[in-house]
Amino acid sequence: MKINFFEDRVLITEIYDFIPKHVFECGQCFRWEEQSDGSYTGVAHNRVINVALNDDTLVISNTNRQDFEKIWLEYFDLNRNYSKIRDKLTMDSRMGPVVEYGKGLRILKQDEWECLVSFIISANKSILQIKKIIEDISMRFGDYIGNFRGKDYFSFPDCPTVANMEIRDIRDCKVGYRDKYIHRAAKHIQANPEWLYSLKHLDYEDVSNELKKLDVDIIPVYKNLQDAE
């Protein structure tokens, strides 16, 4: 993998384990949209970027070296050798077809708060529905990021913003019965600012127990969230 920096884009050549369609349409993220040219434009970490794969060259547009090294290198998990992982997994004959089917998929390093809310919303919702709800919440309550290629983009509202909202405002974004769960989660995290970010240091069982603290009535929702990781 070789990285070349330009004023408003980054080119990564000799990259063999990155297929945008598999990364952005697998159900792990909801703010990426395919464009007419086959590229993907998305919002993450209060930035808007476009990602395109041309043969073995990944082009990340509307960014610079500083943001790439500070945000996108980790966000796209580019320091991890997925080829080595794939080779190891395919040693098991049962895993071979699975690995082939999902090749080019990378686990994104997403914002924990936005990811949590997205998966609360995801219960009994299609990916398209989740995307529409997240977009609506962002347009109504997020901050304006800017216009990129003729479209305005907004950040996902932070936890304090959601915690201070009325439940009916959340409900207006068509989240259904999840409105109170989102609000309760925001209130819990607002009162315990480091709690959500501490989960990544715990094992599966401890994370499961911590998630139950959010609300006893939504254990099944959070069980789905854990299993999706």
Secondary structure, DSSP 8 states (H G I E B T S, - for coil): -EEEE-SSEEEEES--S--HHHHHSSSS-SSEEE-TTS-EEEEETTEEEEEEEETTEEEEES--HHHIIIIIHHHTTTTS-HHHHHHHHTTSTTTHHHHHHTTT-------HHHHHHHHHHTTT--HHHHHHHHHHHHHHHS-EEEEETTEEEE----HHHHHTS-HHHHHTTT-GGGHHHHHHHHHHHHHSTTHHHHGGGS-HHHHHHHHTTS-GGGHHHHHHHHHT-
